């Protein structure tokens, strides 16, 4: 009996840290949109699974993912520290469907300090549908024919003193990098700012060449005179905000080409943002991960090749 009495407190001391560790984990939810575009483009389902796999060794965050659009069971958002949306946007954006219910739900989570991130087409909405919310949540959004979406290859070689940039080395990569984003209070977005209680920091900034500004853009082809008028100006293609509700947000305009997730620095800056969004400490060297060709080719949506 004496031995049992001695063992039980010992077991308790061992068990408490285990339960504490589980409780201390941040919860991240990544939502993938429905299939769109030709093969290896807008591979939202494969992309979120690749990102979740890349997070598997980062045990401070528990990563969940949702495939093919809005979750059938919204309870997955319960107790989430951060939610990321990687999906088609504009009128097809999953967040603006549901007769306003989804928009109100996400806004209520933001008010509670839940981090929100939107990637690629997911940063575009119709302003009258969700413009104020996106400016509140992440500091801005893509606006049709105010913003533009050329296929180009910026060079990112200067990074801010920010956890999302931890361990990220200079890189250049071709993608459909959106630019001239409609930021809060119409700031240019290429410099840090404090606007209406929102702390705004650009993460990936590059200077488009005159040829890039002259187009063609993906749609509509352009050129747009106001885009041409800003020749020589740097553009933010990823940015982070800290909101006055205590939550965080980020926008990332890359992610059109699925194979770009194979680039270590392209992937790392997003993984860092995912961790930062949950208010978990980002490692000094960033979130480490490896992606094999097998993983890049896994979980792709069945799509028909584009006709030539």
C-alpha positions in Angstrom: 0.0 0.0 0.0 2.9 2.4 0.8 4.4 1.7 -2.6 1.0 2.5 -4.3 0.8 5.7 -2.4 4.2 6.7 -3.5 3.6 5.7 -7.2 0.3 7.6 -7.6 1.7 11.1 -6.9 4.5 10.3 -9.3 2.1 9.3 -12.0 0.2 12.5 -11.4 3.3 14.6 -11.8 4.1 12.8 -15.1 0.6 13.1 -16.4 0.0 16.8 -15.6 2.8 18.0 -18.1 1.4 15.7 -20.8 -2.1 17.2 -20.4 -0.7 20.7 -20.1 1.3 20.2 -23.4 -1.9 19.1 -25.2 -3.8 22.1 -23.9 -1.0 24.5 -24.8 -1.1 23.6 -28.5 -2.5 26.2 -30.8 -5.2 25.1 -33.2 -4.9 26.1 -36.8 -7.6 25.4 -39.4 -6.8 25.6 -43.2 -9.8 25.7 -45.5 -9.3 24.6 -49.2 -11.6 25.8 -51.9 -13.3 23.7 -54.6 -11.4 22.7 -57.7 -10.8 25.3 -60.4 -8.4 26.1 -63.2 -6.3 23.6 -65.2 -4.0 21.0 -63.6 -1.3 22.2 -61.2 -3.0 25.6 -60.9 -5.3 26.5 -58.0 -4.7 23.1 -56.4 -6.3 24.2 -53.2 -7.0 20.7 -51.9 -3.5 19.4 -52.6 -2.0 22.6 -51.4 -3.5 22.6 -47.9 -2.6 19.0 -47.4 0.9 19.7 -48.4 1.1 22.6 -46.0 -0.4 20.5 -43.2 2.2 17.8 -43.9 4.9 20.5 -43.8 3.6 21.4 -40.3 3.6 17.9 -38.9 6.9 18.2 -37.1 6.0 21.6 -35.6 4.3 20.2 -32.5 3.4 23.5 -30.9 0.5 23.9 -33.5 -2.2 21.3 -34.1 -3.1 21.7 -37.8 -6.5 20.7 -39.2 -7.6 21.1 -42.8 -11.0 21.2 -44.6 -11.3 20.1 -48.3 -13.6 21.2 -51.1 -15.0 24.4 -49.6 -16.8 25.4 -46.5 -16.9 22.8 -43.8 -20.0 20.8 -43.5 -19.5 20.9 -39.7 -18.7 24.5 -38.6 -17.7 23.2 -35.1 -14.2 22.7 -36.6 -13.8 26.4 -36.0 -14.5 26.0 -32.3 -11.5 26.9 -30.2 -9.4 27.7 -33.4 -6.6 30.2 -32.8 -6.3 30.9 -36.5 -8.1 30.1 -39.7 -6.6 30.3 -43.2 -8.6 30.3 -46.5 -7.0 29.2 -49.7 -9.7 29.2 -52.4 -11.3 31.0 -55.3 -12.5 34.5 -54.5 -14.7 37.3 -55.9 -18.4 36.2 -56.1 -17.3 32.5 -55.6 -15.6 33.2 -52.4 -16.7 30.7 -49.8 -16.8 33.3 -47.0 -19.5 35.4 -48.8 -21.8 32.5 -49.5 -24.6 31.5 -47.1 -26.8 34.6 -47.1 -24.4 36.5 -44.8 -24.2 33.8 -42.2 -20.6 32.9 -43.0 -19.4 36.5 -43.1 -21.0 37.1 -39.7 -19.5 34.0 -38.2 -15.9 34.8 -39.3 -16.4 38.4 -38.2 -17.5 37.2 -34.8 -14.4 35.0 -34.5 -12.2 37.9 -35.5 -13.8 40.0 -32.7 -12.7 37.2 -30.3 -9.1 37.6 -31.5 -8.9 34.6 -33.9 -6.2 35.0 -36.5 -7.3 35.1 -40.2 -5.3 34.5 -43.3 -6.3 34.6 -47.0 -4.2 33.3 -49.9 -4.1 33.9 -53.6 -7.6 34.3 -55.2 -8.9 34.1 -51.6 -7.7 37.7 -51.1 -10.2 39.0 -53.7 -13.7 39.9 -52.9 -16.4 42.1 -54.3 -16.0 45.3 -52.2 -19.7 45.9 -51.5 -19.9 42.3 -50.2 -17.0 42.1 -47.8 -14.6 45.1 -48.4 -15.0 46.6 -44.8 -14.6 43.1 -43.3 -11.4 42.3 -45.2 -9.9 45.7 -44.4 -10.7 45.0 -40.7 -9.4 41.4 -40.8 -6.3 41.6 -42.9 -5.9 45.2 -43.9 -7.0 45.0 -47.5 -8.1 43.0 -50.5 -7.8 42.6 -54.2 -10.3 44.8 -56.0 -11.2 44.0 -59.6 -9.7 46.6 -62.1 -8.1 48.6 -59.3 -5.7 45.8 -58.5 -4.1 43.7 -61.3 -2.7 40.1 -61.6 0.2 39.8 -64.0 2.2 36.6 -64.3 5.7 37.7 -63.3 8.8 36.9 -61.4 9.6 39.4 -58.6 12.7 39.2 -56.6 12.3 39.3 -52.8 15.6 40.2 -51.3 14.8 42.5 -48.4 12.7 41.4 -45.5 11.3 43.2 -42.4 12.3 42.5 -38.9 9.2 40.3 -38.4 8.8 36.7 -37.2 7.2 35.8 -40.6 10.5 36.5 -42.3 12.5 34.3 -39.9 15.0 32.2 -41.8 13.6 33.2 -45.2 16.4 33.7 -47.8 16.1 35.9 -50.9 14.2 34.2 -53.7 12.5 34.8 -57.0 9.7 32.8 -58.4 7.1 33.1 -61.2 3.5 33.3 -60.0 0.4 35.3 -60.5 1.5 37.9 -58.0 -1.4 40.3 -57.4 -0.4 43.9 -56.8 -1.9 47.4 -56.2 -4.0 45.9 -53.4 -6.8 48.0 -52.0 -5.4 48.6 -48.6 -7.0 50.3 -45.6 -7.2 54.1 -45.9 -5.7 53.6 -49.4 -2.1 53.3 -48.1 0.3 52.0 -50.7 1.2 49.0 -48.6 4.9 48.9 -49.3 5.8 50.5 -45.9 4.9 49.7 -42.3 2.1 51.8 -41.0 -0.3 52.1 -38.1 -3.8 52.9 -39.4 -7.0 53.1 -37.3 -5.5 50.8 -34.6 -4.2 48.3 -37.2 -0.5 47.6 -37.2 0.4 46.9 -40.8 3.7 45.3 -42.0 4.6 44.4 -45.6 6.5 41.0 -45.7 7.1 40.4 -49.4 7.8 43.5 -51.4 9.1 43.7 -55.0 9.3 46.3 -57.8 7.5 45.4 -61.0 9.3 46.3 -64.2 7.7 48.8 -66.6 6.9 45.8 -68.8 5.0 44.1 -66.0 3.0 47.2 -65.3 2.2 47.6 -69.0 0.6 44.1 -69.0 -1.0 42.0 -70.2 -2.6 41.1 -66.9 -4.4 37.8 -66.5 -7.8 39.4 -66.6 -8.8 41.9 -67.8 -5.7 42.2 -70.0 -5.1 45.9 -69.4 -3.0 47.9 -69.2 -4.7 50.1 -66.6 -3.5 53.7 -66.7 -3.3 54.0 -62.9 -1.1 50.9 -62.7 1.2 52.4 -65.4 1.3 55.7 -63.5 3.0 54.0 -60.6 6.0 52.8 -62.5 9.0 52.4 -60.2 7.0 51.9 -57.1 7.5 48.8 -54.9 4.4 46.6 -54.3 3.5 44.4 -51.3 2.5 40.9 -52.2 2.4 39.5 -48.7 1.5 41.5 -45.6 0.7 41.0 -42.0 -1.5 42.9 -39.5 -2.1 43.1 -35.8 -5.6 44.1 -35.1 -7.0 46.2 -32.2 -9.2 43.2 -31.2 -5.9 41.4 -30.4 -6.0 39.1 -33.4 -3.6 38.9 -36.3 -4.1 38.6 -40.1 -2.2 38.2 -43.3 -2.7 38.3 -47.0 -0.6 36.3 -49.5 -1.2 36.9 -53.2 1.0 34.0 -54.5 -0.1 30.4 -54.8 -1.4 30.1 -58.3 1.1 27.4 -59.4 1.0 24.3 -57.2 4.7 23.4 -57.9 5.9 26.6 -56.3 5.3 24.9 -52.9 8.4 23.0 -53.7 10.5 26.1 -53.3 11.8 26.2 -49.7 11.6 29.9 -49.1 8.2 30.4 -50.8 6.9 27.6 -48.6 8.7 28.8 -45.4 7.3 32.3 -45.5 3.8 30.9 -45.6 4.5 28.3 -42.9 5.9 31.0 -40.7 2.8 33.1 -41.3 0.6 30.2 -40.3 2.5 29.8 -37.0 2.6 33.5 -36.3 -1.1 33.8 -37.0 -1.8 31.5 -34.0 0.4 33.7 -31.7 2.8 30.8 -31.4 6.5 31.7 -31.4 8.1 31.3 -34.9 11.6 29.6 -34.6 14.5 31.9 -35.3 15.3 29.9 -38.4 11.7 29.7 -39.5 9.6 26.5 -39.8 11.7 23.8 -41.4 10.1 21.3 -43.8 10.9 19.3 -46.8 8.7 18.5 -49.8 9.3 15.6 -52.1 8.2 15.2 -55.7 5.9 12.5 -54.4 4.2 14.9 -52.0 4.0 17.6 -54.8 2.2 15.1 -57.0 -0.2 13.8 -54.2 -3.8 14.7 -53.8 -4.1 16.7 -57.0 -7.7 17.3 -58.2 -8.8 15.4 -61.3 -8.9 18.1 -64.0 -9.0 18.3 -67.7 -6.0 19.8 -69.4 -6.6 23.2 -71.0 -7.3 23.0 -74.7 -4.5 24.5 -76.9 
